[in-house]
């Protein structure tokens, strides 16, 4: 089950009644597409990309004070602190699909509050707003989810997707709309300023072909930015060497651009029988991304990290976290043992 019809209507009404929102969104394809659909619906607002830990806390209150807003939307962000809610002193609408949290004085939409099934935030936004199906499709596929409106999408864009594709990883890595999803993820890499320049340009792009075929100056700009970032990504990907172990592990240094989530997704597509662990060595910690095709890795990671200097969280088959560098070997030995027991 997803959100109810009543909940979708409430989201629509929240968007309809807003004229100058402040919109926080996650720095991936799902978060960006959710923002773009909402921005296109309202035709105004200010976006704030969250490129660090996905938590809206008191350090973001300055954004609230700087912008003459009428409402705050939080899209695809795992946590909003009660302190932020209480201090913002304005209406906040939070639309998300991560593990539900209890908060007061906030309008909160999360399909996991209804049952154990969830959908990406871009799916929820499309169901509520019914605009830009190509953005909704790209956002969903970027989050490893083939939506129930894929047939509707194919009617409009038959060359970008196929009804024969049933697996999300195949959708992401073998279709043109999957390529769009990758492009949207990669243009958010680098500095906040650079990312938001691309976001601003994306608010003016109306069709995916502007990017794929570079038919407009805006589309060319986005595609050229993607190509520059992608060359760095391909360099990292070429370094990964699989072994006979159940877990495929790849660690890279912080002086290289962060691609942990992207790498773990593609490595799982290439090696579906393995547990994928990709880490970035940064400031004394290994920042980690985990993927699994069948084993619910979220709980195993939480058990392995217990008692160590670190944390984890996310979805059952795709999660993240970090652990102190000197604790990493202990963590991995625990995880390897737990994975063997789970097989």
Secondary structure by P-SEA (a helix, b strand, c coil): ccccaaaaaaaaaaaaaccccbbbbcccaaaaaaaaaaaaaacbbbbbbbcccccccccaaaaaaaccccbbbbcccccccaaaaaaaccbbbbbbcccbbbbcccccccccccccccccaaaaaaaacccaaaaaaaaaaaacccccaaaaaaaacccccccccccaaaaacccaaaaaaaaaaaaacccaaaaaaaaaaaaaccccccccccccaaaaaaaaaaaaaaaaaaaaaaacccccccbbbbbbccccccaaaaaaaaaaaacccbbbbbbbbccccccbbbbbccccaaaaaaaaacccccccccccccccccccccaaaaaaaaaaaaaaaac
